[in-house]
Amino acid sequence: MTVWDDLVGQDRVQEQLAAAARDADALVTATSAGEALPDASRMTHAWLFTGPPGSGRSTAARAFAAALQCVSPDRALGGAPGCGFCDGCHTSLVGTHADVEIVRTDLLSIGVKETRDLVRRAQLSPAVGRWQVIVLEDADRLTEGAGNVLLKAVEEPAPRTVWLLCAPSLEDVLPTIRSRCRHLTLRTPPVEAVADVLVRRDGIAPEIAAAAARATQGHIGRARRLATDEGARARRAAVLKVPLRVEDIGGCLKAAQELVDTAAEDAKQLAEEVDVKETEDLKQALGAQAGGRMPRGTAGAMKELEDRQKRRKTRTQRDSLDLALTDLTGFYRDVLAIQLGARTELANADVRDAVDRIARGSGPEATLRRIEAVLACREALDRNVAPLLAVEAMTVALRAG
């Protein structure tokens, strides 16, 4: 099992990364031996991985990081870096390698302070590995100030430092940063390939894997969750009933309230699992006294943690709502396919009766307007519109058609 095995349906990207990893290995070997560097190399100091949700941007970046740190003895015999078994590959993939920093955020944005810490880290020489690798999984969440801080590090990197940035599209990254990165575009994996991975890697029954892959249209993470989590299947089933419940204003408002309440409940469950432990750990670290009293001068640290937990709860709620809106978009996509007589497999074949009913009761123009209403709701949530107001406006628009 090589490090590339988790890249589903990304053959072209895999070939480019494997070639760059070989060149990177040659560069390090030549430098260590005091030999002349190769004249041409496909390796560079900054990479930008883009692609739709579920395409595997962060998976590709992690696999490349592991290949860069590969220490398999087979390399000396002509083997390609990225064996998947050596200490360098294994620790990079699981996130414990000393010279691979994997950055993801559960907040709405990445600020200047966190980015400056990364830049300082990037200036260090590798401690035990062959490269210092920074994997920034949410480069699209950098604030403008954080992006400007990162720009200097990408412009003038340390000799053995590699930046791997991930974002949905080029437009989500500052032009000054993306112009200094080598760009790789990942595509949505084929449904069949995703189903095959669920069967081989997760032991999921073929029929369940196929249904989950089809319902999520090739999104690997969502397909795995849908196939293994009964709660996720129940939430999706409730969302797909919304088009049938917006026949009057009362139904629109009730459906909107339930969508928001479900998202809030998801955020609350995460808070219960994580926030309490974080709070107790910080209190112990700060020397909480018997009875829960905190030492003087620690109020600021506690307030900072509370603010962070509040921002994380907001993002969790938005992510849950966004998932519901994605399912709604897929439903109306199927409706449009039937109305236009398209010969394409339906993503929501399990609710074919509901899709047919909506398709018979409206025309393609109305369906397109409904899809636009869902997309407008997603944009409103991105602009910090109150979730209930945004979702209510969407359900009323779905009723109007």
C-alpha positions as CSV (number, residue, x, y, z in Angstrom):
1,M,0.0,0.0,0.0
2,T,1.7,3.2,-1.2
3,V,0.9,6.7,0.0
4,W,-1.0,7.3,-3.2
5,D,-3.6,4.6,-2.6
6,D,-6.1,7.0,-1.0
7,L,-6.1,9.3,-4.0
8,V,-9.3,8.1,-5.6
9,G,-9.8,8.9,-9.3
10,Q,-6.8,11.3,-9.5
11,D,-4.4,9.5,-11.8
12,R,-3.0,12.7,-13.4
13,V,-2.4,14.4,-10.1
14,Q,-0.8,11.3,-8.7
15,E,1.6,11.1,-11.6
16,Q,2.7,14.8,-11.2
17,L,3.2,14.4,-7.4
18,A,5.1,11.2,-7.8
19,A,7.4,12.8,-10.3
20,A,8.0,15.8,-8.1
21,A,8.7,13.5,-5.1
22,R,11.4,11.6,-7.1
23,D,13.0,14.9,-8.1
24,A,12.8,16.1,-4.5
25,D,14.5,12.9,-3.3
26,A,17.2,13.5,-6.0
27,L,17.7,17.1,-4.8
28,V,18.2,16.1,-1.1
29,T,20.5,13.2,-2.1
30,A,22.7,15.4,-4.3
31,T,22.9,18.1,-1.7
32,S,23.8,15.7,1.1
33,A,26.6,14.2,-1.1
34,G,27.9,17.6,-2.2
35,E,27.1,16.8,-5.8
36,A,25.8,19.1,-8.5
37,L,22.1,19.7,-8.5
38,P,20.0,18.4,-11.4
39,D,19.5,21.0,-14.2
40,A,15.7,20.7,-14.2
41,S,13.3,19.6,-11.5
42,R,9.6,19.2,-11.1
43,M,9.9,20.0,-7.4
44,T,9.1,23.4,-6.1
45,H,8.7,25.1,-2.7
46,A,5.0,25.9,-2.8
47,W,2.0,24.0,-4.1
48,L,-1.7,24.8,-4.3
49,F,-4.2,22.0,-4.4
50,T,-7.7,23.0,-5.6
51,G,-10.8,21.0,-6.3
52,P,-14.5,20.6,-5.3
53,P,-15.5,19.4,-1.9
54,G,-14.8,15.7,-1.6
55,S,-12.1,15.6,-4.3
56,G,-9.4,14.8,-1.8
57,R,-7.3,18.0,-1.6
58,S,-6.0,17.4,1.8
59,T,-5.5,13.7,1.1
60,A,-3.3,14.5,-1.9
61,A,-1.3,17.1,0.2
62,R,-0.7,14.6,3.0
63,A,0.3,11.9,0.6
64,F,2.8,14.2,-1.1
65,A,4.2,15.2,2.4
66,A,4.7,11.5,3.2
67,A,6.4,10.9,-0.1
68,L,8.8,13.8,0.6
69,Q,9.7,12.3,3.9
70,C,10.0,8.7,2.7
71,V,13.2,6.9,3.9
72,S,12.6,3.5,2.4
73,P,15.9,1.8,1.5
74,D,14.2,0.8,-1.8
75,R,14.8,4.3,-3.1
76,A,18.5,3.5,-3.5
77,L,17.5,0.5,-5.7
78,G,15.4,2.6,-7.9
79,G,12.2,2.5,-5.9
80,A,9.8,5.5,-5.9
81,P,9.4,7.6,-2.8
82,G,6.1,7.1,-1.0
83,C,6.3,3.4,0.0
84,G,3.7,3.9,2.7
85,F,5.5,1.5,5.2
86,C,8.6,3.3,6.4
87,D,8.8,5.5,9.4
88,G,8.8,8.7,7.4
89,C,5.7,7.8,5.4
90,H,3.7,6.3,8.4
91,T,4.3,9.2,10.8
92,S,3.5,11.8,8.1
93,L,0.2,10.2,7.2
94,V,-0.9,9.8,10.8
95,G,0.2,13.4,11.7
96,T,3.1,12.7,14.1
97,H,6.1,13.4,12.0
98,A,8.3,16.1,13.6
99,D,8.8,17.9,10.3
100,V,5.3,17.8,9.0
101,E,2.9,20.4,10.3
102,I,-0.7,19.8,9.3
103,V,-2.9,22.8,9.9
104,R,-6.7,22.7,9.8
105,T,-9.2,24.9,11.6
106,D,-12.5,24.3,13.2
107,L,-13.1,28.1,13.3
108,L,-14.4,30.5,10.6
109,S,-11.0,31.9,9.7
110,I,-7.3,31.6,10.3
111,G,-5.8,34.8,11.7
112,V,-2.5,36.7,11.7
113,K,-1.3,35.2,15.0
114,E,-1.6,31.6,13.9
115,T,0.0,32.4,10.5
116,R,3.0,34.1,12.1
117,D,3.6,31.0,14.2
118,L,3.5,28.9,10.9
119,V,6.0,31.3,9.2
120,R,8.4,31.0,12.2
121,R,8.1,27.2,12.0
122,A,8.8,27.3,8.2
123,Q,12.1,29.0,8.8
124,L,13.5,26.0,10.7
125,S,15.6,23.3,9.2
126,P,14.2,19.8,9.2
127,A,14.8,18.2,12.6
128,V,14.7,14.5,11.6
129,G,13.2,14.4,8.1
130,R,14.3,15.4,4.6
131,W,12.0,18.4,4.3
132,Q,10.1,20.8,6.5
133,V,6.6,20.5,5.2
134,I,3.6,22.8,6.1
135,V,0.2,21.5,5.0
136,L,-2.4,24.2,5.2
137,E,-5.7,22.4,4.6
138,D,-7.9,25.5,4.8
139,A,-6.0,28.2,2.9
140,D,-9.3,29.7,1.8
141,R,-10.0,30.6,5.4
142,L,-6.9,32.9,5.8
143,T,-7.9,36.5,6.6
144,E,-6.5,39.2,4.4
145,G,-3.9,40.1,7.0
146,A,-2.9,36.4,7.5
147,G,-2.6,36.0,3.7
148,N,-0.2,39.0,3.6
149,V,1.9,37.4,6.4
150,L,2.0,34.1,4.5
151,L,3.0,35.8,1.2
152,K,6.5,36.8,2.5
153,A,7.2,33.2,3.6
154,V,6.1,31.8,0.2
155,E,8.1,34.4,-1.7
156,E,11.4,33.7,0.2
157,P,11.2,30.2,1.7
158,A,13.9,28.4,3.6
159,P,15.9,26.0,1.3
160,R,14.3,22.8,2.7
161,T,10.8,24.0,3.4
162,V,7.7,23.1,1.3
163,W,4.3,24.8,1.6
164,L,1.2,22.7,0.6
165,L,-1.9,24.9,0.5
166,C,-5.4,23.5,-0.1
167,A,-8.5,25.5,-1.2
168,P,-11.7,24.9,-3.2
169,S,-10.6,27.2,-6.1
170,L,-8.0,29.6,-7.2
171,E,-10.3,32.5,-6.5
172,D,-10.3,31.6,-2.8
173,V,-6.6,32.4,-2.4
174,L,-4.9,35.8,-2.7
175,P,-3.6,36.4,-6.3
176,T,-0.1,37.2,-4.9
177,I,0.1,33.8,-3.2
178,R,-1.4,31.6,-5.9
179,S,1.0,33.2,-8.5
180,R,3.9,31.8,-6.5
181,C,2.6,28.3,-6.2
182,R,2.5,25.3,-8.5
183,H,-1.2,24.6,-9.1
184,L,-2.8,21.2,-9.1
185,T,-6.5,20.7,-9.9
186,L,-8.3,17.7,-8.5
187,R,-11.6,16.5,-9.9
188,T,-14.7,14.9,-8.3
189,P,-13.9,11.2,-8.1
190,P,-16.2,8.8,-10.1
191,V,-19.0,7.3,-8.1
192,E,-17.9,3.8,-8.9
193,A,-14.3,4.5,-7.6
194,V,-15.7,5.9,-4.3
195,A,-18.0,2.9,-3.9
196,D,-15.0,0.6,-4.5
197,V,-12.9,2.3,-1.9
198,L,-15.7,2.0,0.7
199,V,-15.9,-1.7,0.1
200,R,-12.2,-2.4,0.1
201,R,-11.1,0.0,2.9
202,D,-14.1,0.1,5.2
203,G,-15.7,-3.3,4.6
204,I,-19.0,-1.8,3.7
205,A,-21.5,-3.9,1.9
206,P,-21.4,-3.2,-1.9
207,E,-25.0,-2.2,-2.2
208,I,-24.8,0.3,0.7
209,A,-21.5,1.6,-0.6
210,A,-22.9,2.2,-4.0
211,A,-26.0,4.0,-2.6
212,A,-23.9,6.2,-0.4
213,A,-21.4,7.1,-3.2
214,R,-24.3,7.8,-5.6
215,A,-26.2,10.0,-3.0
216,T,-23.1,12.1,-2.3
217,Q,-22.0,12.3,-6.0
218,G,-18.4,11.2,-5.4
219,H,-17.7,13.0,-2.1
220,I,-15.5,10.4,-0.3
221,G,-15.9,11.7,3.3
222,R,-19.6,12.3,3.1
223,A,-20.1,8.9,1.4
224,R,-18.2,7.1,4.2
225,R,-20.2,8.9,6.9
226,L,-23.5,8.2,5.2
227,A,-22.7,4.5,4.8
228,T,-21.6,4.1,8.5
229,D,-23.7,6.6,10.5
230,E,-27.4,5.9,11.0
231,G,-27.9,9.4,12.3
232,A,-26.4,10.9,9.1
233,R,-28.9,8.9,7.0
234,A,-31.8,10.0,9.1
235,R,-30.8,13.7,8.8
236,R,-30.5,13.3,5.0
237,A,-33.9,11.7,4.8
238,A,-35.4,14.6,6.7
239,V,-33.8,17.1,4.4
240,L,-35.0,15.4,1.3
241,K,-38.6,15.7,2.6
242,V,-38.4,19.5,2.6
243,P,-39.5,20.0,-1.1
244,L,-42.7,18.2,-0.2
245,R,-43.4,20.3,2.9
246,V,-43.2,23.8,1.5
247,E,-46.8,23.9,0.1
248,D,-47.9,26.7,2.4
249,I,-46.2,29.5,4.4
250,G,-46.6,27.6,7.6
251,G,-44.9,24.6,6.2
252,C,-42.0,26.8,4.9
253,L,-41.4,28.3,8.3
254,K,-41.6,25.0,10.1
255,A,-39.2,23.3,7.7
256,A,-36.8,26.2,8.0
257,Q,-36.9,26.1,11.8
258,E,-36.3,22.3,11.9
259,L,-33.3,22.6,9.6
260,V,-31.7,25.3,11.8
261,D,-32.6,23.4,15.0
262,T,-30.9,20.2,13.6
263,A,-27.8,22.2,12.8
264,A,-27.8,23.7,16.2
265,E,-28.1,20.3,17.8
266,D,-25.1,19.0,15.9
267,A,-23.1,22.0,17.2
268,K,-24.3,21.4,20.7
269,Q,-23.3,17.7,20.6
270,L,-19.8,18.6,19.4
271,A,-19.6,21.2,22.2
272,E,-20.6,18.6,24.8
273,E,-17.9,16.3,23.6
274,V,-15.0,18.7,23.2
275,D,-15.6,21.9,25.2
276,V,-15.9,20.4,28.7
277,K,-12.6,18.5,28.3
278,E,-10.9,21.6,26.9
279,T,-12.1,23.8,29.7
280,E,-11.1,21.3,32.4
281,D,-7.6,20.7,30.8
282,L,-7.0,24.5,30.7
283,K,-8.1,24.9,34.3
284,Q,-5.7,22.3,35.5
285,A,-2.9,23.8,33.4
286,L,-3.6,27.2,35.0
287,G,-3.6,25.7,38.5
288,A,-7.3,25.8,39.4
289,Q,-7.7,25.6,43.2
290,A,-10.1,23.4,45.2
291,G,-13.7,24.4,44.6
292,G,-12.9,25.5,41.0
293,R,-11.5,28.9,41.9
294,M,-9.0,30.2,39.4
295,P,-5.7,32.0,40.2
296,R,-5.5,35.7,39.6
297,G,-4.4,36.7,36.1
298,T,-6.0,33.7,34.3
299,A,-9.3,35.3,33.3
300,G,-7.9,36.3,30.0
301,A,-6.9,32.8,29.0
302,M,-10.3,31.4,30.0
303,K,-12.1,34.2,28.0
304,E,-9.9,33.4,24.9
305,L,-10.9,29.7,25.2
306,E,-14.6,30.6,25.5
307,D,-14.4,32.8,22.4
308,R,-12.7,30.1,20.4
309,Q,-15.4,27.6,21.5
310,K,-18.1,30.0,20.5
311,R,-16.6,30.5,17.0
312,R,-16.2,26.7,16.6
313,K,-19.8,26.2,17.5
314,T,-20.8,28.8,14.8
315,R,-18.8,27.0,12.2
316,T,-20.2,23.6,13.1
317,Q,-23.7,24.9,12.7
318,R,-22.9,26.5,9.4
319,D,-21.2,23.3,8.1
320,S,-24.3,21.2,9.1
321,L,-26.6,23.6,7.3
322,D,-24.3,23.7,4.3
323,L,-24.5,19.9,4.1
324,A,-28.3,20.0,4.2
325,L,-28.3,22.6,1.4
326,T,-26.0,20.5,-0.7
327,D,-28.4,17.6,-0.3
328,L,-31.3,19.9,-1.4
329,T,-29.3,21.0,-4.5
330,G,-28.8,17.4,-5.4
331,F,-32.5,16.7,-5.1
332,Y,-33.5,19.5,-7.4
333,R,-30.7,18.5,-9.8
334,D,-32.5,15.1,-10.1
335,V,-35.8,16.9,-10.7
336,L,-34.2,18.9,-13.5
337,A,-32.7,15.8,-15.0
338,I,-36.1,14.1,-15.2
339,Q,-37.8,17.3,-16.6
340,L,-35.3,17.6,-19.3
341,G,-35.2,13.9,-20.1
342,A,-31.5,13.5,-19.4
343,R,-30.1,10.0,-19.4
344,T,-28.2,10.3,-16.2
345,E,-28.3,8.3,-13.0
346,L,-30.2,9.9,-10.2
347,A,-28.3,10.8,-7.1
348,N,-31.4,10.3,-4.9
349,A,-32.9,7.2,-6.4
350,D,-34.1,6.1,-2.9
351,V,-36.6,9.0,-3.0
352,R,-37.6,8.6,-6.6
353,D,-41.3,9.0,-5.9
354,A,-40.7,12.5,-4.3
355,V,-38.5,13.5,-7.2
356,D,-41.1,12.4,-9.8
357,R,-43.8,14.3,-7.9
358,I,-41.9,17.6,-7.8
359,A,-40.9,17.1,-11.5
360,R,-44.5,16.6,-12.6
361,G,-45.8,19.6,-10.6
362,S,-43.4,22.2,-12.1
363,G,-41.2,23.1,-15.1
364,P,-37.5,23.3,-15.6
365,E,-37.6,27.1,-15.2
366,A,-39.1,26.8,-11.7
367,T,-36.5,24.1,-10.8
368,L,-33.6,26.3,-11.8
369,R,-35.1,29.1,-9.7
370,R,-35.3,26.8,-6.8
371,I,-31.6,25.7,-7.2
372,E,-30.7,29.4,-7.3
373,A,-32.6,29.9,-4.1
374,V,-30.6,27.2,-2.4
375,L,-27.3,28.7,-3.7
376,A,-28.4,32.2,-2.5
377,C,-29.0,30.8,1.0
378,R,-25.5,29.4,1.0
379,E,-24.1,32.7,0.0
380,A,-26.1,34.5,2.7
381,L,-24.8,32.2,5.3
382,D,-21.2,33.0,4.1
383,R,-22.0,36.7,4.6
384,N,-23.1,36.0,8.3
385,V,-26.8,36.5,7.7
386,A,-28.8,35.0,10.6
387,P,-29.3,31.3,9.8
388,L,-33.0,31.2,10.4
389,L,-33.7,34.3,8.3
390,A,-31.6,32.9,5.4
391,V,-33.2,29.5,5.5
392,E,-36.7,30.9,5.8
393,A,-36.1,33.1,2.8
394,M,-35.0,29.9,0.9
395,T,-38.0,27.8,1.8
396,V,-40.4,30.5,0.8
397,A,-38.6,30.8,-2.5
398,L,-38.8,27.0,-2.9
399,R,-42.6,27.3,-2.5
400,A,-42.9,30.1,-5.0
401,G,-40.8,28.2,-7.6
